[in-house]
Amino acid sequence: MSEWLVLTLAMGAACLVVLIVAVVRHHAAPADEDPSETPDVIEYITMMIGVVYAIVLGLAIAGVWEARSVAQDHVQAEAQALHEIDERVRVYPAGVRDRIRDDIDAYVGHVVSTEWKSMSTKGEMTERGDELLDTVRRDVTDYEPANDFEAQAYQPLLDQMAAADAARNSRADSTGETMPGVVWFGLITGAVVTVGMVFALQIRRTARELILAGLFSALIAFLLFLVWDFDSPYGRGLTATAEPFLALFPDIKT
């Protein structure tokens, strides 16, 4: 299902529920009910609930957006470390250099073509990716420098290899949804309470009040959709991309 369709259905459903509840409540209300006599304490509580929920919702949106940015940083760090290895091995003999570069290309090609799809659809990395990176690690660590010039390049290569491995592990930790279930429970419950307090103010069935109540509920549905859309850094919405790999390894076929 398209994300835009999900958003449209969510906002439409929120408006519809508010309108139905308003109409039902209007017909069920006593004939002598006076909406203008809403106690001041209810108005104060409604205002405070709205403010608190707005703060919580804003923090949730900021949190998932930050998680998405951090996920993209992990991809950039991994791609940059592998690119440094690819460039620094030029001091090695042709056979060793070509083998390392070929294995890096094989790993990057697997990441951008196969592993990325697994991250998006299943929320998990692939064992094949681990194996290909282990091959690159063995290529780098098992080579014995033949002279001082190669020895000077050996330790920086090990450092970049460690950086690539750490970035891959961080990327694995960022895969999947980042918001705990208890937070979602709080957000949804808060939305129900916040919208429900609108009816505690005894809104009438005038066009103006119904439109405002519908727009308010649609806005909350939209903000919850943003949290859900950004919650999976590699799976939905404005996801982290494999662009750093493609930029640094332009010859890789996806």
C-alpha positions as CSV (number, residue, x, y, z in Angstrom):
1,M,0.0,0.0,0.0
2,S,1.3,3.4,-1.0
3,E,2.4,5.6,1.9
4,W,0.4,8.5,0.5
5,L,-2.7,6.3,0.5
6,V,-2.0,5.3,4.1
7,L,-1.7,9.0,5.1
8,T,-4.9,9.9,3.2
9,L,-6.8,7.0,4.8
10,A,-5.5,7.9,8.3
11,M,-6.4,11.6,8.1
12,G,-9.8,10.8,6.5
13,A,-10.6,8.2,9.2
14,A,-9.6,10.6,12.0
15,C,-12.0,13.3,10.6
16,L,-14.8,10.8,10.1
17,V,-14.5,9.5,13.6
18,V,-14.7,13.0,15.0
19,L,-17.7,13.9,12.9
20,I,-19.6,10.7,13.8
21,V,-18.9,11.2,17.5
22,A,-19.9,14.8,17.4
23,V,-23.2,14.0,15.6
24,V,-24.0,11.0,18.0
25,R,-23.2,13.1,21.0
26,H,-25.3,16.0,19.8
27,H,-28.4,13.7,19.4
28,A,-27.7,12.0,22.8
29,A,-27.2,15.3,24.7
30,P,-30.0,16.5,26.9
31,A,-32.3,19.1,25.4
32,D,-31.4,21.7,28.0
33,E,-27.6,21.3,27.7
34,D,-25.8,24.6,27.4
35,P,-22.3,24.3,25.8
36,S,-21.3,27.8,26.9
37,E,-21.4,26.6,30.6
38,T,-18.3,24.3,30.2
39,P,-16.4,24.5,33.5
40,D,-13.2,26.5,33.4
41,V,-11.3,23.6,34.9
42,I,-12.1,21.5,31.8
43,E,-10.8,24.2,29.5
44,Y,-7.6,24.4,31.6
45,I,-7.1,20.6,31.6
46,T,-7.7,20.4,27.8
47,M,-5.2,23.2,27.2
48,M,-2.5,21.5,29.4
49,I,-3.1,18.1,27.8
50,G,-2.7,19.6,24.4
51,V,0.5,21.3,25.3
52,V,2.0,18.2,26.9
53,Y,1.0,16.0,24.0
54,A,2.4,18.5,21.5
55,I,5.8,18.4,23.3
56,V,5.8,14.6,23.5
57,L,4.9,14.4,19.8
58,G,7.5,16.9,18.8
59,L,10.2,15.0,20.7
60,A,9.1,11.7,19.0
61,I,9.4,13.3,15.5
62,A,12.8,14.8,16.4
63,G,13.9,11.4,17.7
64,V,13.0,9.4,14.7
65,W,14.5,12.1,12.4
66,E,17.7,12.0,14.3
67,A,17.8,8.2,14.1
68,R,17.4,8.5,10.3
69,S,20.3,11.0,10.1
70,V,22.5,8.8,12.3
71,A,21.7,5.8,10.0
72,Q,22.8,7.8,7.0
73,D,26.1,8.8,8.8
74,H,26.8,5.1,9.4
75,V,26.5,4.4,5.6
76,Q,28.8,7.3,4.8
77,A,31.4,6.2,7.3
78,E,31.4,2.6,6.0
79,A,31.6,3.7,2.4
80,Q,34.4,6.2,3.1
81,A,36.4,3.6,5.1
82,L,36.2,1.1,2.2
83,H,37.1,3.8,-0.3
84,E,40.2,4.6,1.7
85,I,41.3,1.0,1.7
86,D,40.6,0.8,-2.0
87,E,42.9,3.8,-2.6
88,R,45.7,3.1,0.0
89,V,46.4,-0.4,-1.3
90,R,48.0,1.1,-4.4
91,V,51.4,0.7,-2.7
92,Y,50.9,-3.1,-2.6
93,P,51.9,-5.5,-5.4
94,A,49.5,-5.7,-8.3
95,G,48.2,-9.1,-7.5
96,V,47.4,-8.2,-3.8
97,R,46.1,-4.8,-4.7
98,D,43.7,-6.2,-7.4
99,R,42.5,-9.0,-5.1
100,I,41.6,-6.5,-2.3
101,R,39.9,-4.1,-4.7
102,D,37.9,-6.9,-6.4
103,D,36.7,-8.2,-3.0
104,I,35.7,-4.6,-1.9
105,D,33.8,-4.2,-5.2
106,A,32.0,-7.5,-4.6
107,Y,31.1,-6.5,-1.0
108,V,29.8,-3.0,-2.1
109,G,27.9,-4.5,-5.0
110,H,26.2,-7.0,-2.7
111,V,25.3,-4.2,-0.2
112,V,23.7,-1.8,-2.7
113,S,21.9,-4.5,-4.7
114,T,20.9,-7.3,-2.4
115,E,21.5,-6.3,1.2
116,W,19.8,-3.0,0.9
117,K,16.6,-4.7,-0.2
118,S,16.8,-7.0,2.7
119,M,17.2,-4.1,5.1
120,S,14.2,-2.3,3.5
121,T,11.8,-5.3,3.4
122,K,12.9,-7.5,6.3
123,G,14.7,-5.1,8.5
124,E,17.8,-7.3,8.7
125,M,21.3,-7.6,7.2
126,T,22.5,-10.6,5.2
127,E,25.0,-13.4,6.1
128,R,26.5,-13.0,2.7
129,G,27.4,-9.5,3.5
130,D,29.2,-10.6,6.6
131,E,31.1,-13.2,4.6
132,L,32.2,-10.7,2.0
133,L,33.5,-8.2,4.5
134,D,35.4,-11.0,6.3
135,T,37.0,-11.8,3.0
136,V,38.2,-8.2,2.7
137,R,39.4,-8.2,6.3
138,R,41.5,-11.4,5.7
139,D,42.9,-9.8,2.5
140,V,44.1,-6.8,4.4
141,T,45.2,-8.4,7.7
142,D,46.9,-11.5,6.3
143,Y,49.2,-9.7,3.9
144,E,52.8,-9.4,5.2
145,P,54.5,-6.1,4.1
146,A,57.6,-6.8,2.0
147,N,59.3,-3.4,2.7
148,D,59.1,-0.4,4.9
149,F,57.0,1.5,2.5
150,E,54.3,-1.1,2.5
151,A,54.7,-1.5,6.3
152,Q,53.9,2.2,6.7
153,A,50.6,1.7,4.8
154,Y,49.7,-1.5,6.7
155,Q,48.5,0.0,10.0
156,P,46.4,2.7,8.4
157,L,44.7,0.0,6.4
158,L,43.9,-1.9,9.5
159,D,42.4,1.2,11.1
160,Q,40.2,1.8,8.1
161,M,39.2,-1.9,8.1
162,A,38.2,-1.6,11.7
163,A,36.2,1.6,10.9
164,A,34.4,-0.2,8.1
165,D,33.5,-3.1,10.4
166,A,32.3,-0.8,13.2
167,A,30.2,1.2,10.7
168,R,28.6,-2.0,9.4
169,N,27.7,-3.1,12.9
170,S,26.2,0.3,13.6
171,R,24.2,0.1,10.4
172,A,22.9,-3.3,11.5
173,D,21.9,-1.8,14.9
174,S,20.0,1.0,13.0
175,T,18.1,-1.5,10.8
176,G,14.4,-1.9,11.6
177,E,12.1,0.2,13.7
178,T,13.6,2.4,16.4
179,M,10.5,3.4,18.5
180,P,9.7,1.0,21.3
181,G,6.2,-0.3,21.5
182,V,5.5,1.4,24.8
183,V,6.2,4.8,23.2
184,W,3.7,4.0,20.4
185,F,1.2,3.1,23.1
186,G,1.8,6.5,24.8
187,L,1.5,8.4,21.5
188,I,-1.7,6.7,20.4
189,T,-3.3,6.9,23.8
190,G,-2.3,10.6,24.0
191,A,-3.9,11.2,20.7
192,V,-7.2,9.6,21.8
193,V,-7.2,11.6,25.0
194,T,-6.3,14.9,23.3
195,V,-9.0,14.5,20.7
196,G,-11.4,13.2,23.3
197,M,-11.0,16.3,25.4
198,V,-12.4,18.4,22.5
199,F,-15.7,16.7,23.2
200,A,-15.4,17.5,26.9
201,L,-15.7,21.1,25.8
202,Q,-19.2,20.3,24.6
203,I,-18.7,21.4,21.0
204,R,-21.8,22.1,19.1
205,R,-22.7,20.7,15.7
206,T,-22.0,24.0,13.9
207,A,-20.1,23.9,10.7
208,R,-17.2,25.9,12.1
209,E,-16.7,23.8,15.2
210,L,-17.0,20.5,13.3
211,I,-14.5,21.7,10.7
212,L,-12.0,22.8,13.3
213,A,-12.4,19.5,15.3
214,G,-11.9,17.5,12.1
215,L,-8.8,19.5,11.0
216,F,-7.4,19.1,14.5
217,S,-7.8,15.4,14.5
218,A,-6.4,15.2,10.9
219,L,-3.3,17.1,12.0
220,I,-2.7,14.7,14.9
221,A,-3.1,11.8,12.4
222,F,-0.6,13.4,10.1
223,L,2.0,13.9,12.8
224,L,1.6,10.3,13.9
225,F,2.1,9.3,10.3
226,L,5.4,11.3,10.2
227,V,6.6,9.4,13.3
228,W,5.7,6.1,11.7
229,D,7.2,7.0,8.3
230,F,10.5,8.0,9.8
231,D,10.6,5.2,12.3
232,S,12.4,2.8,10.0
233,P,15.6,4.5,8.8
234,Y,16.1,2.1,5.9
235,G,12.6,1.0,5.2
236,R,10.0,3.8,4.8
237,G,9.6,7.4,3.8
238,L,12.8,9.6,3.5
239,T,15.1,6.7,4.2
240,A,18.8,6.6,4.5
241,T,20.2,5.7,1.1
242,A,23.1,3.8,-0.4
243,E,24.2,6.9,-2.3
244,P,27.6,7.2,-0.5
245,F,28.5,3.7,-1.8
246,L,27.4,4.6,-5.3
247,A,29.3,8.0,-5.2
248,L,32.6,6.5,-4.0
249,F,32.3,3.3,-6.1
250,P,30.7,4.6,-9.4
251,D,31.6,1.4,-11.3
252,I,29.5,-0.8,-9.1
253,K,26.6,-2.3,-10.9
254,T,23.4,-2.3,-8.9
